[in-house]
């Protein structure tokens, strides 16, 4: 469980933010992708709070 919370959300967050940056270059600003990406990156801290076991 801890591994899933520390590896998957950052990858998803980086992907979403990267996709939003590429879309914003074309003029289509997707704020929800930036926010969702930031939330996914913050879940990494939550993964560190889960006890190993």
N, C-alpha and C positions, 0 to 999 in steps of 0.2 A: 504494500500500500504506500509506504513512504517513498519507495523508488518511483512509483507511478506519479506521485504528486511532485516530485522534485525534477523529473525529466520531461514529462509530457507537456505540462502547462507552459514552461518557457519556450519550448519548440513551437507550440501553437501560437503563443504570444508574438514571438519573433516573426513567424509567417504572416500573421494578421497585420502587424504593424508594417512589415515590408510591402505587403499587398496594398495597404492603404497609402503608403508613400508613393508607390508606382502609380496608383490611380490618381493621386493628387497632382502629380506632374502633368497628367493629361487634363486637369481642371476639374475632376470629379472628386470632391473632398468628402470622404466617408468618415465622419466623426465617430460613428458607432464602432467601426473597426479599430480605430485608435484606442477607444475606451476598452473594448473587449480584449484587445491585445495587452493593454496595461493591467487589466484585472488578471489575465492569465499569468503575467509575469509576477504579480503579487501573490499568486497562489504558491509560488515557490517557497515563500517565507512560511506559509501555512504547512507545507510539507515538512519543514524542519521541526515543526511543533509536534508532529505525530511521533509517538514513542516507537523505538525499534522493538521488533518482537516477532 
